[in-house]
């Protein structure tokens, strides 16, 4: 029994049986699945960087930056004290520190600066660790990463913009791009009346004096302090893509009038805004009337990052839950030793690792951008990953939060922030139905992509009869095209789960793969904690966080 005789006057109780914060560990060294994925992706030469990054993820100073950035969301500054327009967001210093770190790591541009074997996998692994600290600042990082190939395809813009976009210097100053040491990109696509249907956009672009001038509104403009925004507007030839800088070519502020910052559920460290474009100067990207075709590469890359960040959120949620249950005692023993809790924790780990496997498979395809077959596979698999992984993270975060009990729902805990972040990636860059329709369009327009998908999952054929049976069922489903759209979610879910199962069999621990197939293929379960009797739950948990083995 605790001795309370020396408690200070006024103290009513002793604090005990409360887990300490999860700090002082190396998030890379403790992630066996990530290390394996790095090896498979020929990026082992990045291990020193990843080890340093993993240590930072475990440091309280860096973790606190995530909490501070979210506790102090950006504030809209429309004018300065003298009445001059500013049209910018004011961020907390913690946000800028996270941005500076991300850009030093080249998460915004690394594979474009130094392409080569494993470049995309190495960048993905670093981003996977970085977004375990905080996800909001990943928005401008992702948009810059995804926008660089689009800018590169425009020789007139590439010469003036690429040096700043590829720079490893973070420069948050508010001045023309030509005066800055580093640049970032944002996007301004969505309008009130159209949403994902960008062809319904009403923003108009008119060409005068060699420049286009855009007038209209955007209901979502992400990261409004970015130096330029890829924007869609109706031009003479139809829907067209433009780069709209924050500053005009004559050195004056461009006609981007911020109306308000969005009051978001999650991702609160990063600003999203509504903006009026008042004869805003824009630079043509691609051909007039080919706006969607011009921007599609950027959209695909942002969807990849959404998948990766959702996988990172699952990883952070799982380790937070395990850490709590190792240190928390209830009903006479630590939670992590109690069979039902073991079932839940191991199931969270299984889902997390399956998400990582899918995301890193996409990264390997990105490392082979010159291979037409890999790009066809990527076109299909990106939509599968964006739909399924970004959908699964919400339920995963709820279950992990519940492992901590009431404390897990408090905003002082990372699990609460992960829960609020969870829906964002599923909605951003095309919600679930959009991804499913993209899968159907790809199957119709590029049927060879399905052949490549079947070849990919077929690499595990003969290893597990349960998966082989589900692949045969999938082939039958794919033959029923007359109800394809109505049942598209069933199709996409099946394809995603089959792909995850095949990847786990080939690249993961056999116990993890078996548990996944038992509960996602053989007898699909909707909630976590339904692993069958005989599952080596303790071993799966120990694989996820070896320091507690």
C-alpha positions as CSV (number, residue, x, y, z in Angstrom):
1,X,0.0,0.0,0.0
2,X,1.3,3.4,-0.9
3,X,2.6,5.6,2.0
4,X,0.8,9.0,1.9
5,X,2.2,10.3,5.2
6,X,4.7,12.6,3.5
7,X,2.4,14.1,0.9
8,X,2.5,17.9,1.0
9,X,-0.4,19.6,2.8
10,X,-3.5,19.9,0.6
11,X,-2.6,16.9,-1.5
12,X,-5.4,14.4,-1.7
13,X,-3.8,11.6,-3.6
14,X,-0.6,10.1,-5.0
15,X,-0.3,9.9,-8.8
16,X,0.6,6.4,-9.8
17,X,-0.2,3.7,-12.4
18,X,-0.1,6.5,-15.0
19,X,2.0,5.7,-18.1
20,X,4.8,8.2,-18.9
21,X,4.9,9.9,-22.3
22,X,6.3,7.8,-25.2
23,X,9.6,9.7,-25.6
24,X,13.3,8.8,-25.8
25,X,12.9,6.1,-28.4
26,X,14.0,5.8,-32.0
27,X,10.9,5.6,-34.3
28,X,12.9,4.1,-37.1
29,X,14.9,1.5,-35.1
30,X,11.7,0.4,-33.4
31,X,9.9,0.0,-36.7
32,X,10.9,-3.4,-38.1
33,X,8.3,-3.2,-40.9
34,X,9.6,0.1,-42.1
35,X,13.2,-1.1,-42.1
36,X,12.1,-4.1,-44.2
37,X,10.3,-1.9,-46.6
38,X,13.3,0.3,-47.0
39,X,15.4,-2.7,-47.9
40,X,12.9,-4.1,-50.4
41,X,12.8,-0.6,-52.0
42,X,16.6,-0.4,-52.4
43,X,16.9,2.5,-50.1
44,X,19.1,1.0,-47.3
45,X,21.7,3.7,-48.1
46,X,19.3,6.1,-46.5
47,X,19.4,4.3,-43.1
48,X,21.7,6.9,-41.4
49,X,19.2,9.7,-42.3
50,X,16.3,7.6,-41.2
51,X,18.0,6.7,-37.9
52,X,18.5,10.4,-37.1
53,X,14.9,11.2,-38.2
54,X,13.6,8.3,-36.1
55,X,15.4,9.7,-33.0
56,X,13.9,13.1,-33.5
57,X,10.4,11.6,-33.7
58,X,11.0,10.2,-30.2
59,X,12.4,13.5,-28.8
60,X,10.0,15.4,-26.5
61,X,11.1,18.7,-28.0
62,X,10.0,17.7,-31.5
63,X,6.8,16.1,-30.3
64,X,5.9,19.3,-28.5
65,X,6.2,21.2,-31.7
66,X,3.2,19.2,-33.0
67,X,1.2,20.0,-30.0
68,X,2.1,23.7,-30.1
69,X,1.3,24.0,-33.8
70,X,-2.1,22.5,-33.3
71,X,-2.9,24.4,-30.0
72,X,-2.1,27.7,-31.9
73,X,-3.8,27.5,-35.3
74,X,-3.0,30.1,-38.0
75,X,-4.7,33.4,-37.9
76,X,-5.9,35.4,-40.9
77,X,-4.2,38.7,-41.6
78,X,-6.1,40.6,-44.2
79,X,-4.5,44.0,-43.7
80,X,-1.5,45.5,-41.8
81,X,-2.0,48.3,-39.2
82,X,-1.9,51.0,-41.9
83,X,-4.6,49.4,-44.0
84,X,-2.5,47.8,-46.7
85,X,-3.7,44.4,-47.8
86,X,-1.7,41.4,-46.7
87,X,-3.9,38.4,-47.4
88,X,-1.9,35.9,-45.5
89,X,-2.0,33.5,-42.6
90,X,0.1,34.0,-39.4
91,X,1.5,30.7,-38.2
92,X,2.9,29.8,-34.8
93,X,6.7,29.4,-34.7
94,X,6.3,25.6,-34.1
95,X,4.7,25.2,-37.5
96,X,7.7,27.0,-39.1
97,X,10.1,24.7,-37.3
98,X,8.3,21.7,-38.6
99,X,8.3,23.1,-42.1
100,X,12.0,23.9,-41.9
101,X,12.8,20.4,-40.8
102,X,10.7,18.9,-43.6
103,X,12.4,21.0,-46.3
104,X,15.9,20.3,-45.0
105,X,15.0,16.6,-45.3
106,X,14.0,17.4,-48.9
107,X,10.6,15.9,-48.4
108,X,9.2,18.5,-50.8
109,X,11.7,17.8,-53.6
110,X,14.3,15.1,-52.9
111,X,13.5,12.6,-55.7
112,X,13.3,15.4,-58.2
113,X,16.7,16.9,-57.1
114,X,18.4,13.5,-56.9
115,X,16.5,10.8,-58.8
116,X,17.8,7.3,-58.7
117,X,17.2,3.8,-57.3
118,X,15.3,4.1,-54.1
119,X,14.9,7.9,-54.1
120,X,11.1,7.7,-53.8
121,X,11.2,5.0,-51.2
122,X,13.7,6.9,-49.1
123,X,11.7,10.0,-49.3
124,X,8.5,8.1,-48.4
125,X,10.2,6.5,-45.4
126,X,11.3,9.9,-44.1
127,X,7.9,11.4,-44.7
128,X,6.3,8.5,-42.9
129,X,8.4,9.3,-39.9
130,X,7.9,13.1,-40.2
131,X,4.1,12.9,-40.3
132,X,4.1,10.8,-37.2
133,X,5.1,14.1,-35.4
134,X,2.4,16.2,-37.0
135,X,0.4,16.0,-40.2
136,X,-0.8,19.6,-40.9
137,X,2.5,20.9,-42.1
138,X,2.7,18.0,-44.6
139,X,0.1,19.7,-46.8
140,X,2.3,22.3,-48.4
141,X,5.2,19.8,-48.5
142,X,3.0,17.4,-50.4
143,X,1.7,20.0,-52.8
144,X,5.2,21.2,-53.6
145,X,6.4,17.7,-54.1
146,X,3.5,17.0,-56.4
147,X,3.6,20.3,-58.3
148,X,7.2,20.2,-59.3
149,X,6.7,17.7,-62.2
150,X,4.0,20.0,-63.6
151,X,6.2,23.0,-63.4
152,X,9.1,21.1,-64.9
153,X,6.9,20.4,-68.0
154,X,6.6,24.1,-68.7
155,X,10.0,25.4,-69.9
156,X,9.0,29.0,-69.4
157,X,8.3,28.5,-65.8
158,X,10.9,25.8,-65.0
159,X,13.8,28.2,-65.5
160,X,12.5,30.8,-63.0
161,X,10.6,28.6,-60.5
162,X,12.5,25.3,-60.2
163,X,15.6,26.6,-58.4
164,X,13.4,27.9,-55.6
165,X,11.2,24.9,-55.5
166,X,14.2,22.5,-55.3
167,X,15.9,24.6,-52.7
168,X,16.6,23.0,-49.2
169,X,16.0,26.4,-47.6
170,X,12.7,27.2,-46.0
171,X,11.8,30.8,-46.6
172,X,8.5,31.9,-45.1
173,X,8.9,35.6,-46.0
174,X,6.1,37.3,-47.8
175,X,7.8,38.7,-51.0
176,X,8.1,38.0,-54.7
177,X,9.3,34.6,-55.7
178,X,12.4,36.0,-57.4
179,X,13.6,37.4,-54.1
180,X,13.3,34.2,-52.0
181,X,15.7,31.5,-51.1
182,X,13.1,28.7,-51.2
183,X,9.5,28.4,-52.6
184,X,6.5,26.2,-51.9
185,X,3.3,25.5,-53.9
186,X,-0.3,25.3,-53.0
187,X,-3.5,24.4,-54.9
188,X,-6.8,26.3,-55.6
189,X,-9.1,24.0,-57.4
190,X,-12.4,23.5,-55.6
191,X,-15.4,25.8,-56.0
192,X,-18.6,25.9,-54.0
193,X,-20.9,24.7,-56.8
194,X,-18.6,22.0,-58.1
195,X,-16.6,20.3,-55.4
196,X,-14.8,17.4,-57.0
197,X,-16.5,18.1,-60.3
198,X,-13.9,20.7,-61.4
199,X,-15.5,21.0,-64.8
200,X,-18.3,22.9,-63.2
201,X,-15.8,25.6,-62.1
202,X,-16.9,29.2,-63.1
203,X,-13.6,31.1,-62.5
204,X,-12.8,32.8,-65.8
205,X,-9.4,33.4,-67.3
206,X,-8.8,36.1,-70.0
207,X,-5.6,36.7,-71.8
208,X,-4.3,40.2,-72.1
209,X,-0.7,41.5,-72.7
210,X,0.8,38.1,-72.6
211,X,-0.7,37.1,-69.2
212,X,-3.9,35.6,-68.2
213,X,-6.1,37.3,-65.6
214,X,-8.4,35.1,-63.4
215,X,-11.6,36.3,-61.8
216,X,-13.7,34.1,-59.6
217,X,-13.7,32.2,-56.3
218,X,-12.1,29.1,-54.8
219,X,-13.9,27.5,-51.8
220,X,-10.7,25.7,-50.8
221,X,-7.2,27.1,-51.3
222,X,-4.7,25.1,-49.3
223,X,-1.7,26.6,-47.6
224,X,-2.4,30.3,-48.6
225,X,1.1,31.4,-47.8
226,X,2.5,29.4,-50.6
227,X,4.4,31.2,-53.3
228,X,2.2,30.0,-56.2
229,X,-1.0,28.0,-56.6
230,X,-1.9,25.6,-59.3
231,X,-5.4,26.7,-60.3
232,X,-8.1,25.6,-62.7
233,X,-10.1,28.2,-64.6
234,X,-12.3,28.4,-67.7
235,X,-10.4,29.9,-70.6
236,X,-11.2,30.3,-74.3
237,X,-10.4,26.7,-75.0
238,X,-12.1,25.2,-71.9
239,X,-10.9,24.3,-68.4
240,X,-7.2,25.2,-68.2
241,X,-4.5,25.0,-65.7
242,X,-2.5,28.1,-64.4
243,X,0.2,28.9,-61.9
244,X,-1.1,31.9,-59.9
245,X,1.7,33.5,-57.9
246,X,1.1,35.4,-54.7
247,X,3.0,38.3,-56.3
248,X,2.6,39.7,-59.8
249,X,5.4,40.0,-62.3
250,X,5.5,43.8,-61.7
251,X,6.3,43.2,-58.0
252,X,2.9,44.0,-56.6
253,X,0.6,41.7,-54.7
254,X,-1.5,39.5,-56.9
255,X,-5.3,39.7,-56.8
256,X,-5.8,36.9,-54.2
257,X,-8.2,38.2,-51.6
258,X,-8.5,35.9,-48.6
259,X,-12.0,35.8,-47.3
260,X,-11.6,33.5,-44.3
261,X,-9.6,30.6,-43.0
262,X,-11.5,27.3,-42.7
263,X,-12.6,26.2,-39.2
264,X,-11.5,22.6,-39.7
265,X,-12.1,19.4,-37.6
266,X,-8.5,18.4,-38.0
267,X,-5.3,19.5,-39.8
268,X,-5.7,22.7,-37.8
269,X,-2.0,23.6,-37.7
270,X,-2.2,24.3,-41.5
271,X,-4.4,27.0,-43.0
272,X,-7.0,26.3,-45.6
273,X,-8.8,29.4,-47.0
274,X,-11.5,30.7,-49.2
275,X,-10.3,33.2,-51.7
276,X,-11.6,35.6,-54.3
277,X,-9.5,36.0,-57.4
278,X,-9.8,39.6,-58.6
279,X,-8.1,39.8,-62.0
280,X,-5.3,37.6,-60.5
281,X,-2.3,37.2,-62.8
282,X,-1.9,33.6,-63.9
283,X,0.7,31.8,-66.1
284,X,-0.5,29.2,-68.5
285,X,0.4,25.6,-67.6
286,X,0.0,23.0,-70.4
287,X,-2.4,23.6,-73.3
288,X,-5.6,25.6,-73.1
289,X,-8.6,23.4,-72.5
290,X,-6.3,20.6,-71.1
291,X,-6.4,21.6,-67.5
292,X,-7.4,18.2,-66.0
293,X,-4.8,16.4,-68.1
294,X,-2.1,18.9,-67.0
295,X,-2.9,18.6,-63.3
296,X,-3.5,14.9,-63.2
297,X,0.1,14.0,-62.3
298,X,0.0,16.3,-59.4
299,X,-3.3,14.9,-58.2
300,X,-1.9,11.4,-58.3
301,X,1.2,12.3,-56.3
302,X,-0.9,14.1,-53.6
303,X,-3.1,11.0,-53.4
304,X,0.0,8.9,-52.8
305,X,1.1,11.2,-50.0
306,X,-2.4,10.9,-48.5
307,X,-2.1,7.2,-48.4
308,X,1.4,7.4,-46.9
309,X,0.4,9.9,-44.2
310,X,-2.6,7.8,-43.2
311,X,-0.4,4.8,-42.8
312,X,1.9,6.9,-40.7
313,X,-1.0,7.9,-38.5
314,X,-1.9,4.2,-38.0
315,X,1.7,3.5,-37.0
316,X,1.7,6.3,-34.4
317,X,-1.7,5.3,-33.0
318,X,-0.6,1.7,-32.6
319,X,2.6,2.5,-30.8
320,X,0.8,5.0,-28.5
321,X,-1.7,2.3,-27.6
322,X,1.0,-0.4,-27.0
323,X,3.1,2.0,-24.9
324,X,0.1,2.9,-22.7
325,X,-0.9,-0.8,-22.2
326,X,2.6,-1.8,-21.3
327,X,2.7,0.7,-18.4
328,X,-0.9,0.6,-17.3
329,X,-2.2,-2.0,-14.8
330,X,-5.8,-3.0,-14.4
331,X,-7.4,-6.0,-12.7
332,X,-4.2,-7.2,-11.3
333,X,-1.8,-7.1,-14.3
334,X,-0.6,-4.8,-17.1
335,X,-3.0,-4.3,-19.9
336,X,-0.7,-5.6,-22.5
337,X,-0.7,-9.1,-20.8
338,X,-4.5,-9.3,-20.9
339,X,-5.7,-11.6,-23.7
340,X,-8.5,-9.4,-25.1
341,X,-6.3,-6.3,-25.1
342,X,-3.6,-8.3,-26.8
343,X,-6.1,-9.2,-29.5
344,X,-7.0,-5.5,-30.1
345,X,-3.4,-4.3,-30.0
346,X,-2.1,-7.0,-32.4
347,X,-5.0,-6.3,-34.8
348,X,-4.1,-2.6,-34.8
349,X,-0.5,-3.6,-35.6
350,X,-1.7,-5.9,-38.5
351,X,-3.7,-3.1,-40.0
352,X,-0.9,-0.6,-39.7
353,X,1.6,-2.9,-41.3
354,X,-0.8,-3.7,-44.2
355,X,-1.2,0.1,-44.8
356,X,2.6,0.6,-44.9
357,X,3.1,-2.3,-47.3
358,X,0.6,-0.8,-49.8
359,X,2.0,2.7,-49.5
360,X,5.6,1.6,-50.0
361,X,4.6,-0.5,-53.0
362,X,3.3,2.7,-54.6
363,X,6.7,4.4,-53.7
364,X,8.5,1.6,-55.5
365,X,6.4,2.3,-58.6
366,X,7.3,5.9,-58.4
367,X,10.9,5.0,-58.4
368,X,10.3,3.5,-61.9
369,X,8.6,6.4,-63.6
370,X,10.2,5.5,-66.8
371,X,8.6,2.0,-66.9
372,X,5.2,2.1,-68.7
373,X,4.0,-1.0,-67.0
374,X,4.8,0.3,-63.5
375,X,3.0,3.5,-64.3
376,X,-0.1,1.7,-65.4
377,X,0.0,-0.3,-62.2
378,X,0.5,2.8,-60.2
379,X,-2.4,4.6,-61.9
380,X,-4.7,1.9,-60.6
381,X,-3.1,1.1,-57.3
382,X,-2.9,4.8,-56.2
383,X,-6.7,5.0,-56.3
384,X,-7.0,1.7,-54.4
385,X,-4.6,2.9,-51.7
386,X,-6.1,6.4,-51.4
387,X,-9.6,4.9,-51.0
388,X,-8.8,2.0,-48.6
389,X,-6.0,3.2,-46.4
390,X,-7.5,6.6,-45.9
391,X,-10.8,5.0,-45.1
392,X,-9.4,2.6,-42.6
393,X,-7.4,5.1,-40.6
394,X,-10.5,6.6,-38.9
395,X,-11.7,3.4,-37.3
396,X,-8.1,2.5,-36.4
397,X,-7.6,5.8,-34.6
398,X,-10.8,5.3,-32.6
399,X,-9.8,1.9,-31.4
400,X,-6.3,3.0,-30.5
401,X,-7.8,6.0,-28.6
402,X,-10.0,3.6,-26.7
403,X,-7.0,1.6,-25.5
404,X,-6.0,4.7,-23.5
405,X,-9.5,5.1,-22.0
406,X,-10.8,8.5,-21.2
407,X,-7.3,10.1,-21.4
408,X,-7.0,9.1,-25.0
409,X,-9.9,11.4,-25.9
410,X,-8.2,14.4,-24.3
411,X,-6.5,16.9,-26.7
412,X,-3.4,16.7,-24.5
413,X,-2.8,13.2,-25.9
414,X,-1.6,12.4,-29.4
415,X,-4.4,9.9,-29.9
416,X,-7.0,12.6,-29.8
417,X,-5.2,14.6,-32.5
418,X,-4.8,11.5,-34.7
419,X,-8.5,10.9,-34.4
420,X,-9.3,14.5,-35.5
421,X,-6.8,14.2,-38.4
422,X,-8.2,10.8,-39.6
423,X,-11.0,12.0,-42.0
424,X,-8.9,14.7,-43.7
425,X,-6.8,12.5,-46.0
426,X,-9.9,10.5,-47.0
427,X,-11.7,13.7,-48.2
428,X,-8.8,15.7,-49.6
429,X,-7.9,15.2,-53.2
430,X,-11.0,13.2,-54.0
431,X,-13.2,11.4,-51.5
432,X,-14.1,7.7,-51.5
433,X,-16.6,7.7,-54.4
434,X,-14.2,9.7,-56.6
435,X,-11.4,7.1,-56.0
436,X,-13.8,4.2,-56.8
437,X,-14.9,5.9,-60.0
438,X,-11.3,6.5,-60.9
439,X,-10.7,2.8,-60.6
440,X,-13.6,2.0,-62.9
441,X,-12.3,4.6,-65.4
442,X,-8.8,3.2,-65.4
443,X,-10.1,-0.4,-65.9
444,X,-12.1,0.9,-68.9
445,X,-9.5,3.2,-70.5
446,X,-6.4,1.2,-69.6
447,X,-7.5,-2.5,-69.3
448,X,-3.9,-3.6,-69.3
449,X,-3.6,-2.0,-65.8
450,X,-5.9,-4.8,-64.5
451,X,-3.6,-7.4,-66.1
452,X,-0.7,-5.9,-64.3
453,X,-2.6,-5.8,-61.1
454,X,-3.4,-9.4,-61.3
455,X,0.2,-10.2,-62.1
456,X,1.2,-8.3,-58.9
457,X,-1.2,-10.2,-56.6
458,X,-0.4,-13.4,-58.5
459,X,3.2,-13.3,-57.3
460,X,1.9,-14.8,-54.0
461,X,-0.2,-17.5,-55.7
462,X,0.1,-20.9,-54.1
463,X,1.3,-19.6,-50.8
464,X,-2.1,-19.3,-49.1
465,X,-5.2,-21.1,-50.3
466,X,-7.5,-18.5,-48.7
467,X,-6.0,-15.7,-50.7
468,X,-6.0,-17.7,-53.8
469,X,-9.7,-18.3,-53.4
470,X,-10.4,-14.6,-52.9
471,X,-8.4,-13.8,-56.0
472,X,-10.6,-16.1,-58.0
473,X,-13.7,-14.5,-56.5
474,X,-12.3,-11.1,-57.5
475,X,-11.9,-12.3,-61.1
476,X,-15.5,-13.3,-61.2
477,X,-16.5,-9.9,-59.7
478,X,-14.6,-8.1,-62.3
479,X,-16.5,-9.9,-65.0
480,X,-19.8,-8.5,-63.8
481,X,-19.5,-5.1,-65.4
482,X,-23.2,-4.3,-65.8
483,X,-23.4,-3.3,-62.1
484,X,-19.9,-2.0,-61.8
485,X,-20.6,1.5,-60.5
486,X,-23.3,0.5,-58.0
487,X,-20.9,-2.1,-56.5
488,X,-17.7,-0.1,-57.0
489,X,-16.8,0.2,-53.4
490,X,-17.1,-3.6,-52.9
491,X,-14.8,-4.1,-55.9
492,X,-12.2,-1.5,-54.7
493,X,-12.2,-2.8,-51.2
494,X,-11.6,-6.4,-52.4
495,X,-8.8,-5.3,-54.7
496,X,-7.1,-3.3,-52.0
497,X,-7.3,-6.1,-49.4
498,X,-6.1,-8.7,-51.9
499,X,-3.2,-6.5,-52.8
500,X,-2.3,-5.9,-49.1
501,X,-2.5,-9.6,-48.4
502,X,-0.2,-10.5,-51.3
503,X,2.3,-7.8,-50.2
504,X,2.3,-9.0,-46.6
505,X,2.9,-12.6,-47.7
506,X,5.9,-11.6,-49.8
507,X,7.4,-8.9,-47.7
508,X,6.3,-9.1,-44.1
509,X,6.4,-11.5,-41.1
510,X,4.4,-14.6,-41.7
511,X,2.4,-14.2,-38.5
512,X,1.3,-10.8,-39.5
513,X,0.3,-12.0,-43.0
514,X,-1.6,-14.9,-41.5
515,X,-3.5,-12.8,-39.1
516,X,-4.4,-10.3,-41.8
517,X,-5.7,-13.0,-44.2
518,X,-7.7,-14.7,-41.4
519,X,-9.6,-11.5,-40.5
520,X,-9.7,-9.6,-43.8
521,X,-9.9,-12.5,-46.4
522,X,-11.1,-15.7,-44.8
523,X,-13.7,-14.3,-42.3
524,X,-13.8,-10.5,-42.7
525,X,-14.4,-8.7,-39.4
526,X,-15.6,-5.1,-39.2
527,X,-14.0,-4.2,-35.9
528,X,-10.6,-4.7,-34.3
529,X,-9.9,-7.4,-31.7
530,X,-11.3,-10.3,-33.7
531,X,-8.1,-12.2,-34.4
532,X,-8.8,-16.0,-34.2
533,X,-7.7,-18.2,-31.4
534,X,-4.1,-19.3,-31.8
535,X,-2.9,-16.0,-33.2
536,X,0.5,-15.1,-31.7
537,X,-0.6,-11.7,-30.6
538,X,2.3,-11.1,-28.2
539,X,4.8,-11.7,-30.9
540,X,3.0,-9.4,-33.3
541,X,2.9,-6.7,-30.7
542,X,6.6,-7.2,-29.9
543,X,7.4,-6.9,-33.6
544,X,5.8,-3.5,-33.6
545,X,7.7,-2.1,-30.7
546,X,10.7,-4.3,-29.9
547,X,11.9,-2.3,-27.0
548,X,9.0,-3.8,-25.0
549,X,9.6,-7.4,-26.1
